[in-house]
Amino acid sequence: MTADEQCPPEFDIQIAIEAPSWPDYDVLEKLCHTTIGAAARLLASQEGQAFAPNSELSLLFSNDADIREINRQWRQQDKPTNVLSFPASAVEPGETPDPLLGDIMLAHETVEKEALALGISFDNHLTHLLVHGFLHLLGYDHENDDDAAVMEDLETGILATLNLSDPYENFFQSEER
């Protein structure tokens, strides 16, 4: 991994793997640092996003059963989902967040099913969901069409820096099948 691919030095990414189906720690660590680093660099250069020194986020690699329970408790949706984000504090897009950014939780089975349905690799879909979750920690959302368009444009731009295609193009194509 080159210095340009690494996360900015002020980021501390804590990784916990709670389901055996995930790739090993070293593989996930490299993917996460590359992905979050690319997102932070694009946001800093294009959006003027600043981060507090020694910023930290936690990534929990879990399963459908565990994420379903968290989704039920926090969002009143009794079903598994691909990714959940829990910002440590409320922040609007573009504001400098507190050093503790928050937590991102991912469910292996759902990520895998979606990647297969979309006809993309597991790693590419996981990368997209890491970007998506990271943007939620920074105050971005998709509650209305305008906010969704902003978030999707940022996701697409970040993924392009990683040489990945527009995930929404694949999504909409799979929906038409």
Secondary structure, DSSP 8 states (H G I E B T S, - for coil): --GGGS--TTEEEEEEE-STTS--HHHHHHHHHHHHHHHHHHHHHHH-----TTEEEEEEEE-HHHHHHHHHHHHS--S--SEEEEESS---TTS---SEEEEEEEEHHHHHHHHHHHT--HHHHHHHHHHHHHHHHTT---SSHHHHHHHHHHHHHHHHHTT---HHHHHHHHHH-
